[in-house]
């Protein structure tokens, strides 16, 4: 039982989240990445569509990760925030 607890809590704790907070955050990132990927595929076929969607999404995802790490490091000094 301890192994299961460690498997599902160690990484979320390393980024300052519990399991459900991490599930929500990772699902949000994953969903946006899937939609961005579809936009990029459509852009490949129809170059006049979604001309800045992929690059804009990458910039936004990066900003969200950096802001989240900074917020966590302020609230929990010593936390690396590496994901």
PyMOL commands that set and color helices and strands:
alter all, ss='L'
color gray80, all
select helices_A, chain A and resi 2-14+19-45+53-75
alter helices_A, ss='H'
color red, helices_A
deselect
rebuild
show_as cartoon
